Amino acid sequence: MPHEIKDKQEFIEKMKYAKKIIVVRRPPKYIKVKARTARRLYTIKLQSEEEVEEILKHANAEIVEY
């Protein structure tokens, strides 16, 4: 089961261990960012493109966009 995180800083910490990062754009509702780690899938829903770019700056894994 995926684990939804509400806090951006907590998601950035979990993203350090990610093997793959998936960005799903669902305009105008939200943008969902998913981080796949060895054990769990972490997700966060963001409202603006700026928030997504801020989080993806910290990514060190492969980024896939849908």
Buried (B, 14 or more C-beta within 10 A) or exposed (E): EEEEBEEBEEBBEBBEBBEBBBBBEEEEEBBBBBBBBEEEBBBBBBEEEEBBEEBBEBBEBEEEEE
